[in-house]
């Protein structure tokens, strides 16, 4: 159930003193040569470790990942770039790798310099205690204000996919956010990992919303080392793709469930859109609507807000196509609005999750999204700190 | 300071019993023949009065506006269309107008049928008490949960522009939102009003955000009757455009200041963007960022969140262009981030307004936005009701 579940991976998590207390530096490494890929935040403001790691992956296959929590090393200028580079160099030196084979990730406060000497000392300590059962320690070392560690596992015919993530717990005034590291002993060719990682991320991490924010540091990294020894074939490739989807989906769901102040999970399903792109736009708009999210917090099957959000989903320079007379909405399976008319039904919503289904009645496009509700605690966590 | 400030306008506000208590139906009428225009919500889900009034204005110049509060007549199917049409017919009949010369606006709960008999009775009562000093009564009759009436006035060389608005006070479970009616005794030609109304609205109502939501009922209506008798010339046209801008701007600002749960007004100014369009995209993204808005509530000069929001402003299918090394940010005039580096300054923010200036350092594009903060009360107002 961790990044060391797959064969041939070792990990560790240590207390480097980057933040006040607890583990705050994780290291994951493949023992056999691995291949890999990463997907990064699309924010135009990129943290130093993102800039440095993207460059590394242009010329090398990743063999190890260093993650520090506490300081995001974002908006830190040239010094930040130098600090991220030194971190990768130190890890490479300890592990007998090239600098470019090391991915560095940071999460924590934006705009604060990385305490680089502590990080370098931490890297050396972490390298010294790498172990095949170090996954749990690594998973705990990447958290910031998450309520708990986030790990997931899926097994295929002779291979394993495991992963860890940290989520949207921005209780500090400037905190950069979501990281995930996924490892597998499935064999992939150099340059091939991205073709598996991208669809898995599109269907998982790209379909969740806590508050619609897009951080400077978000990253998902996949390492594949082939240590399972299984032979490739089309059926197994499909199975691997599924397993990767399961792990990414589980980690994404854990992130939403542990969203800041979250009390209710919104499972949004849009169908009948004129295109899949528009279905996604509508699902995302509903998932990020403050009015839908406060209604969910209040256990209110508020289809009026769902309609208003669906009607204003940014798409193609305008709004996604909807026609109110063709729209139907249900909450937890109870129809509340059917082809343009209220049904008069008012389902009681009391659970920790609510399923909101919207049929646009226009075509075949469908999409789903997971979101957390908008609560007092979200406001408290994000408002009550001053820099 | 009202819709009856300009010569030749009469108005009234009455208690029609559409909601539990208080005035809830307003009527505004021009005595001389007027011309006019309206701008409507761009939501794809349009309330019945919006659909009906848009059709009316295709074939006639507006002479009167009926506004009811309490029920939005949105998502009410064919019956909703019929009820909006009957409302316009009743007003036309009372005032000796064609049905198409009457604009009907509704604000209130979505998905509930308009109590049409009460509305028709209210229209007759309102028509009977129309008066040149009826502006205040009308302004109070269009409110829902606004803390107070919103009115504005500007005078030019021999003419007057006055207006009223209602804002984003969605404390009911499904409430549709922003309405404004602006009147002037400046002379405009038939078909010409929109060319003045559109830029004024673009710079005012389209530059505010309480929660980024776009309602099914939003409308701004302008009536111009020429009763001032002033002669047109280019200088006076410019003055009229300015006065219209002042009135729309003042009403827009009142709406944000009275936003749901609002305690701090964010005055966002973006400059140095590669284009004006991108400046607007960045300003809007910052104005709708939950993290920026909760930071404002906490009086936190949180430039990290401002940078992260600026870096993820939807534009042209991607994000607006920014380069962190060229960006500068100040809070209330104090630079906190200058061309890619933190300044180390931490201004104390304690007022009811905070000015956030962002210079992208790329070009000449500039834009401003007004926003409210995100507070406990916003969540309470929108969460604590169940249908």
Interface residues (C-beta under 8 A of the other chain):
Chain A: X42 X43 X44 X45 X46 X74 X75 X76 X77 X109 X110 X111 X170 X173 X174 X176 X211 X212 X213 X214 X215 X216 X289 X290 X291 X294 X295 X297 X298 X299 X300 X301 X302 X303 X304 X305 X307 X308 X309 X310 X311 X312 X314 X316 X317 X318 X319 X320 X321 X322 X323 X324 X325 X327 X337 X340 X341 X342 X346 X374 X375 X376 X378 X379 X380 X382 X383 X384 X385 X386 X387
Chain B: X42 X43 X44 X45 X46 X74 X75 X76 X77 X109 X110 X111 X170 X173 X174 X176 X211 X212 X213 X214 X215 X216 X289 X290 X291 X294 X295 X297 X298 X299 X300 X301 X302 X303 X304 X305 X307 X308 X309 X310 X311 X312 X314 X316 X317 X318 X319 X320 X321 X322 X323 X324 X325 X327 X337 X340 X341 X342 X346 X374 X375 X376 X378 X379 X380 X382 X383 X384 X385 X386 X387
